[in-house]
């Protein structure tokens, strides 16, 4: 009897840990009309940044991004959410990523790691980036849009490239992102980033209207 009771007690104590360890994965892609607004602070200058889903194809979630008087062409890959093109938040340039930037790898679970090498082409540079990312833990985070349960994802990367004049450069970057689900759809509610070139930014969600 004592042995059976001990096993039952241990099983009961294990249940909360199993429940909180459930992986995170979106149940829906973004839809036309989904909108989100952020504060984007680049090198101490804060601006409003707006994103809206304007089209969906078999391959892409097409997004219009706006900051100040400028509009950027953005896109995520259907199903994976890999970034294909959009604004580079570290410098405010229109950028394209080849292959798509794997900033998230669903399902997210504590300790999951992934790596990738990709090319980013901006308006004044082309660079090859070798990155490593890790899903640290699920935690509550408060941003201007409210409080969210989000996965904290850290990343570090090595960068090598050339500028528009052909001069080469090399450096490193590191960042922390918090990824949440809003109505079953992925959203990066906060990012804190810096690199060895002196660029640093923070982006925080201020409002969201997902169907």
C-alpha positions as CSV (number, residue, x, y, z in Angstrom):
1,X,0.0,0.0,0.0
2,X,2.8,2.4,1.0
3,X,4.6,1.8,-2.3
4,X,1.5,2.3,-4.4
5,X,0.7,5.6,-2.6
6,X,4.3,6.9,-3.2
7,X,4.0,6.2,-6.9
8,X,0.6,7.9,-7.1
9,X,1.9,10.9,-5.2
10,X,5.0,11.3,-7.5
11,X,2.7,11.0,-10.5
12,X,0.5,13.8,-9.2
13,X,3.4,16.1,-8.4
14,X,4.8,15.6,-12.0
15,X,1.5,16.7,-13.7
16,X,2.1,20.5,-13.3
17,X,5.6,20.2,-14.8
18,X,4.2,18.3,-17.8
19,X,1.5,20.9,-18.4
20,X,3.9,23.9,-18.4
21,X,6.3,22.1,-20.7
22,X,3.8,22.0,-23.6
23,X,5.5,23.2,-26.9
24,X,4.3,26.5,-28.5
25,X,3.1,26.5,-32.1
26,X,0.7,28.8,-34.0
27,X,-2.6,27.4,-35.1
28,X,-3.3,30.0,-37.8
29,X,-1.3,32.1,-40.2
30,X,-1.8,35.9,-40.4
31,X,-4.8,37.0,-42.4
32,X,-5.4,40.1,-44.6
33,X,-6.2,43.0,-42.4
34,X,-4.2,41.8,-39.3
35,X,-2.4,44.8,-37.9
36,X,0.2,45.5,-35.2
37,X,1.9,48.7,-34.0
38,X,5.2,48.9,-32.2
39,X,7.6,51.5,-30.8
40,X,11.0,51.1,-32.5
41,X,14.0,52.7,-30.8
42,X,17.1,52.8,-33.0
43,X,20.2,54.3,-31.4
44,X,18.1,56.3,-28.9
45,X,15.6,57.6,-31.5
46,X,12.1,56.3,-31.0
47,X,9.5,56.1,-33.8
48,X,6.2,54.3,-34.4
49,X,6.4,51.2,-36.6
50,X,3.2,49.8,-38.2
51,X,2.7,46.4,-39.8
52,X,-0.3,45.1,-41.7
53,X,-0.9,41.9,-43.6
54,X,-2.0,43.0,-47.1
55,X,-1.9,39.7,-49.0
56,X,-1.6,35.9,-48.6
57,X,-0.4,33.5,-51.3
58,X,0.4,29.8,-51.3
59,X,4.0,30.7,-50.4
60,X,3.9,34.1,-48.6
61,X,2.3,36.2,-46.0
62,X,2.7,39.7,-47.5
63,X,3.2,42.6,-45.1
64,X,3.3,46.4,-45.5
65,X,5.6,48.0,-43.0
66,X,5.5,51.8,-42.3
67,X,7.7,54.1,-40.3
68,X,7.6,57.9,-40.5
69,X,7.1,58.7,-44.2
70,X,8.6,55.4,-45.6
71,X,6.9,52.2,-46.6
72,X,8.7,48.8,-46.7
73,X,7.8,45.6,-48.6
74,X,7.8,42.7,-46.1
75,X,7.0,39.0,-46.4
76,X,7.0,35.9,-44.3
77,X,7.0,32.3,-45.6
78,X,3.7,30.5,-45.1
79,X,3.8,27.9,-42.4
80,X,7.4,28.6,-41.1
81,X,7.2,32.4,-40.6
82,X,10.8,32.7,-42.0
83,X,11.4,36.3,-42.9
84,X,11.9,36.7,-46.7
85,X,12.1,40.5,-46.9
86,X,11.3,43.6,-44.9
87,X,12.9,46.4,-43.0
88,X,16.3,45.6,-41.3
89,X,15.6,46.9,-37.8
90,X,19.3,47.4,-37.0
91,X,19.7,50.2,-39.7
92,X,16.3,51.0,-41.2
93,X,17.1,49.7,-44.7
94,X,14.9,47.6,-47.0
95,X,16.4,44.1,-46.9
96,X,16.0,40.7,-48.5
97,X,17.0,37.4,-46.8
98,X,18.2,34.3,-48.8
99,X,17.2,31.7,-47.7
100,X,14.5,33.1,-45.5
101,X,15.7,34.2,-42.0
102,X,14.7,31.5,-39.5
103,X,14.2,33.7,-36.5
104,X,11.7,31.2,-35.0
105,X,11.5,27.4,-35.3
106,X,8.2,26.0,-34.3
107,X,7.2,24.2,-32.1
108,X,9.1,26.2,-29.5
109,X,10.1,24.4,-26.3
110,X,12.6,25.0,-23.6
111,X,16.1,24.3,-24.6
112,X,15.4,24.0,-28.4
113,X,18.3,25.2,-30.5
114,X,18.8,25.9,-34.2
115,X,21.4,27.4,-36.4
116,X,21.4,28.9,-40.0
117,X,23.6,30.7,-42.5
118,X,21.9,33.1,-44.8
119,X,22.6,36.2,-46.9
120,X,21.1,39.6,-46.2
121,X,21.1,42.2,-49.0
122,X,20.3,45.8,-47.9
123,X,20.4,49.1,-49.8
124,X,24.1,49.8,-49.0
125,X,25.5,46.3,-48.1
126,X,25.5,42.6,-48.6
127,X,26.4,40.3,-45.7
128,X,26.6,36.6,-44.8
129,X,25.3,35.8,-41.4
130,X,25.9,32.6,-39.4
131,X,23.5,32.6,-36.4
132,X,22.7,30.3,-33.5
133,X,19.4,30.6,-31.6
134,X,18.0,29.0,-28.4
135,X,14.5,29.0,-26.9
136,X,15.3,29.7,-23.3
137,X,12.0,29.5,-21.5
138,X,8.3,30.5,-21.5
139,X,7.7,33.5,-19.3
140,X,5.3,36.4,-18.8
141,X,6.4,39.7,-20.3
142,X,4.8,43.1,-20.1
143,X,4.9,45.5,-23.0
144,X,2.7,48.6,-23.8
145,X,0.1,46.3,-25.5
146,X,-0.3,44.3,-22.4
147,X,1.0,41.2,-20.7
148,X,1.8,38.1,-22.7
149,X,3.1,34.5,-22.2
150,X,6.0,34.4,-24.5
151,X,9.0,32.3,-25.3
152,X,12.3,34.1,-24.6
153,X,14.6,33.3,-27.6
154,X,18.3,34.4,-27.5
155,X,20.6,34.5,-30.5
156,X,24.2,35.4,-31.4
157,X,25.6,35.6,-34.9
158,X,28.8,36.3,-36.9
159,X,28.6,38.8,-39.8
160,X,30.9,39.2,-42.8
161,X,30.1,41.4,-45.8
162,X,30.8,44.3,-48.1
163,X,29.4,47.7,-48.4
164,X,28.2,49.5,-51.6
165,X,31.8,50.7,-52.3
166,X,33.2,47.2,-52.0
167,X,34.8,47.6,-48.6
168,X,34.7,44.5,-46.4
169,X,33.5,44.4,-42.8
170,X,33.1,41.8,-40.1
171,X,31.4,41.7,-36.7
172,X,29.0,40.1,-34.3
173,X,25.4,40.6,-33.1
174,X,23.3,39.4,-30.3
175,X,19.6,39.8,-29.4
176,X,16.8,38.5,-27.3
177,X,13.3,38.2,-28.7
178,X,10.0,37.3,-27.0
179,X,7.6,35.4,-29.2
180,X,3.9,35.0,-28.3
181,X,0.7,33.7,-29.8
182,X,-2.2,36.2,-30.3
183,X,-5.4,34.5,-31.3
184,X,-3.3,31.5,-32.3
185,X,-1.0,33.6,-34.6
186,X,2.7,34.3,-34.1
187,X,3.8,37.7,-33.0
188,X,7.2,39.0,-31.8
189,X,6.1,41.2,-28.9
190,X,9.6,42.5,-28.0
191,X,13.2,42.5,-29.3
192,X,16.4,43.9,-27.8
193,X,19.4,43.9,-30.2
194,X,22.9,45.1,-30.5
195,X,25.9,44.5,-32.8
196,X,29.6,45.3,-32.8
197,X,29.1,48.1,-35.4
198,X,27.5,50.3,-32.7
199,X,23.9,49.7,-33.9
200,X,21.3,48.8,-31.2
201,X,17.5,48.8,-31.2
202,X,14.5,47.8,-29.1
203,X,11.1,47.0,-30.5
204,X,8.0,46.6,-28.4
205,X,4.4,45.9,-29.3
206,X,2.0,48.8,-28.4
207,X,-1.3,47.5,-30.0
208,X,-2.5,44.5,-32.0
209,X,-5.6,43.7,-34.0
210,X,-5.4,40.1,-35.1
211,X,-8.6,38.4,-36.3
